[in-house]
Amino acid sequence: MQSSTGIIWYCLNEFFWNTGKHSSVSIQQEIHELGRRARAAAHVLSRLETKEKNRILSAMADAIDARRASIQDANHLDLAAGRAAGLTPALLDRLELTGARVQAMSDGLRVIVELPDPVGEVLRQWTRPIGIAIEKIRVPIGVIGIIYESRPNVTADGAALCFKTSNAVILRGGKEAVHSNRAIADTLRDAGREAGCPEDAIQLVQSTDREGVRHLVQMTEFVDIIIPRGGEGLIRAVAEQAHVPVIKHYKGVCHTYVDADADLEMAMSICENAKVQRPGVCNAMETMLVHTAVAPAFLPEMAGRLQSQGVELRGDAEARRLVPGIKEATDADWEEEYLDLILAVRIVPDLDAAIDHINTFGSHHSDAIVTESAGAQAAFTQRIDSAAVYVNASTRFTDGAEFGMGAEIGISTDKLHARGPVGLEELTTYKYVILGNGQIKE
């Protein structure tokens, strides 16, 4: 099992790996040309009607279905390389495109087709005393750069969401998914071109040279927003180098708090799902907090259920007293994003202590309470400073598709522009249109 440090190193290496095949000058020229073409495509996209965009997206979905075998063949090459590189099962799971996941990509595009197009929506309109009418209207952002790792489905999700909102997109996937990403991007571009999509609306950076990422995130003349999606090391590296605004979340340290008034069977089901269902994703539970009043009845059985599925528990002194043999949690464990079958466990004296722990050690991503107490529910949802706050449900639902958004490019823990799943509305901005009949300012 790789350590967390090893995983972060791998994330950095896969994104900022320099093949030595290109000079810095040629890489800069390559990225500059992608940006120039994307900006030109964005101007064309802004004129497309919703009906035309939906027709093109439907053609892309059909193409993914038609090329399912070739996409999976490309993915098998990436999986073989990942196993040879010693990736953990959790990271390999993020990389793998099963038949169901390929189907989910095309299904996701079809869901996006059915969703309302936010572009052109009038958010507000009013008339001033002098007679000028003002409208606040949703418009595309322009050109979006997406930098991501492991999950090749992001290629389809990101491209489709950007296209629906009339944004041109430059995609930069990781070395570990290079064959998968190229197969998916080629499928979308080929189908889009045949259906009338501007060819440069969707572009994939071909080079794995780390200089390409630096130039992309600093290309303010052509790129309007960067969205990195991956491990904390990747996102921090992108944010530190970027001149372009970045929508980000550094990590998903998600909590579930089992309150004194919890339905314990419900709590066990929720905690098991939040940790085990897919541990290598950012909305999986990393720390479980348990009220001291229910810990003796809850924790031993919960530990057994988790351990039977391969989960390594790391607990505080009281948790280790109730479940002998589990590892001692260190201070570092309380803010660790494991992305693996490892769980930190702490016994807390009350709701206030649970809230304080989450706001202190959490990453403001997704946190849950299990309780039948209306007062505890209200206090938790009001006082937890996270993008998604759950009552009696698994944190695994923090996802664009699960929220009814069709798909998302990522989960933002920022507070400006976008927070939570980044879907269609979050990929737009607005402008003011002012209608007059000759008014001049006195």
PyMOL commands that set and color helices and strands:
alter all, ss='L'
color gray80, all
select helices_A, chain A and resi 4-15+24-45+50-66+68-84+89-95+99-114+153-164+175-195+199-201+210-217+232-241+264-276+295-307+317-322+331-335+351-361+374-383+395-397+425-427
alter helices_A, ss='H'
color red, helices_A
select strands_A, chain A and resi 122-127+133-140+143-148+168-172+202-204+225-229+254-258+285-291+312-315+327-328+342-348+366-370+388-391+411-412+420-421+428-435
alter strands_A, ss='S'
color yellow, strands_A
deselect
rebuild
show_as cartoon
